[in-house]
C-alpha cells in the first residue's frame, strides 16, 4: 500500500485526483504500478486501477489475474470494480471508503452482488488516514484556486 500511496502523491502533483494503484502477483512480486492519468491522457478510463490492470495483464500475457492482489488508495468506482471482477483479481486492498462513488462496500457492493461472476476478497482501511488526508488536501487546494 505504501507504493500505491506514493503513486497517489505523484498523481496529485501532476494535477490528477490523487489515486494510486499497484498489483502484486501470487509470489508478491510487483507487476504493475499506476496512478490516475485522466487529465494527462484525455481519457475518462485512465483510472489508476484500470491502468494497473492493463499493465499486469500485459506482463502476465493473460487477462486473468488470478492470485494477484490490487492495492489502491481509494475505494473503486463502478467502472474499476467491474474491471477488477472481470480480470479475476483475487484480493482487493484499498485505503479509504468513497461515499460518493464507491462500489465495493460503501455506496454499493458489486463484488458480492448477484451480478458478479467472481468471488473477491476485500480488505479495506489500510493506510486509511493518510489516503483520506491526501484526498482532502488536494480537493481543498483545487477549490481554493
C-alpha positions in Angstrom: 0.0 0.0 0.0 2.9 2.3 0.6 3.8 2.2 -3.1 0.2 2.9 -4.1 0.2 5.9 -1.8 3.4 7.2 -3.4 1.7 6.9 -6.8 -1.3 8.8 -5.4 1.0 11.6 -4.3 2.6 11.7 -7.7 -0.9 11.9 -9.3 -1.7 14.9 -7.1 1.5 16.7 -8.1 0.6 16.2 -11.8 -2.9 17.8 -11.2 -4.7 14.4 -11.2 -7.0 13.3 -8.4 -4.5 11.6 -6.1 -5.3 7.9 -6.5 -2.6 5.3 -6.9 -2.6 1.6 -7.5 -0.2 -1.4 -7.7 -0.7 -5.0 -8.4 1.4 -7.9 -7.0 1.3 -11.4 -8.3 0.9 -14.6 -6.3 4.6 -14.5 -5.4 4.2 -11.0 -4.1 6.2 -9.6 -7.0 5.2 -6.1 -8.1 4.0 -6.4 -11.6 2.1 -3.1 -12.1 2.2 0.4 -10.8 -0.1 3.3 -11.8 -1.8 6.5 -10.9 -4.7 8.5 -12.3 -4.0 10.0 -15.7 -7.4 11.1 -16.9 -6.3 14.7 -17.4 -3.0 13.9 -19.0 -4.3 11.3 -21.3 -7.7 12.9 -22.1 -9.2 9.5 -21.2 -12.1 9.0 -18.8 -11.0 5.4 -18.3 -7.4 6.3 -17.2 -8.1 5.5 -13.6 -5.2 4.1 -11.6 -6.9 0.7 -11.2 -7.6 0.3 -15.0 -4.1 1.3 -15.9 -2.6 -1.2 -13.4 -4.8 -4.0 -14.6 -3.7 -3.3 -18.2 -0.1 -3.4 -17.2 -0.4 -6.6 -15.1 -2.3 -8.3 -17.9 0.4 -7.4 -20.4 3.1 -8.6 -18.1 1.3 -11.9 -17.4 0.2 -12.2 -21.0 -3.2 -13.1 -19.7 -6.4 -11.1 -18.9 -7.0 -13.4 -16.0 -5.1 -12.1 -12.9 -6.0 -15.0 -10.6 -3.7 -14.9 -7.5 -3.0 -11.2 -7.8 -3.7 -8.5 -5.3 -4.6 -5.0 -6.2 -3.7 -2.2 -3.8 -5.5 1.1 -4.3 -5.7 4.2 -2.2 -9.4 4.9 -2.8 -12.4 2.5 -2.9 -13.0 1.8 -6.6 -15.8 3.3 -8.7 -18.3 1.2 -10.8 -16.0 1.0 -13.8 -13.0 0.0 -11.8 -14.9 -2.5 -9.7 -16.2 -4.1 -12.9 -12.7 -4.4 -14.3 -11.4 -5.9 -11.0 -14.2 -8.5 -11.1 -13.7 -9.3 -14.8 -10.0 -9.6 -14.5 -10.4 -12.2 -11.7 -8.1 -10.4 -9.3 -8.1 -12.4 -6.1 -7.7 -9.7 -3.5 -8.5 -6.0 -3.4 -6.9 -3.9 -0.7 -8.0 -0.3 -0.5 -7.3 2.7 1.7 -10.3 4.9 2.2 -14.0 4.5 1.5 -15.6 6.6 -1.2 -19.0 7.8 -0.1 -19.8 9.2 -3.5 -18.9 6.5 -6.0 -17.5 3.6 -4.1 -18.9 0.3 -5.3 -17.1 -2.3 -3.2 -18.6 -1.6 0.2 -19.8 1.9 0.6 -22.4 3.1 -1.9 -22.9 -0.4 -3.5 -21.4 -3.8 -3.1 -20.8 -5.1 -6.6 -18.3 -7.9 -5.7 -20.9 -9.6 -3.5 -24.0 -8.8 -5.7 -25.9 -11.4 -7.8 -24.4 -9.8 -11.0 -20.8 -10.7 -10.0 -19.3 -13.8 -11.6 -16.2 -13.8 -9.4 -15.6 -14.0 -5.7 -13.2 -11.4 -4.4 -11.5 -11.0 -1.0 -11.7 -7.3 0.1 -9.6 -5.6 2.8 -10.4 -2.0 3.5 -9.0 0.7 5.6 -5.3 0.1 5.0 -3.4 3.4 5.4 -6.9 5.0 5.6 -6.0 8.2 7.4 -3.1 9.1 5.1 -5.2 8.4 2.0 -8.1 10.4 3.3 -5.9 13.4 4.2 -4.2 13.4 0.8 -7.5 13.5 -1.0 -9.0 16.1 1.3 -6.0 18.4 1.0 -5.9 18.0 -2.8 -9.6 18.9 -3.2 -9.3 21.8 -0.8 -6.4 23.2 -2.8 -8.3 22.8 -6.1 -11.4 24.5 -4.7 -9.3 27.5 -3.5 -7.8 28.2 -6.9 
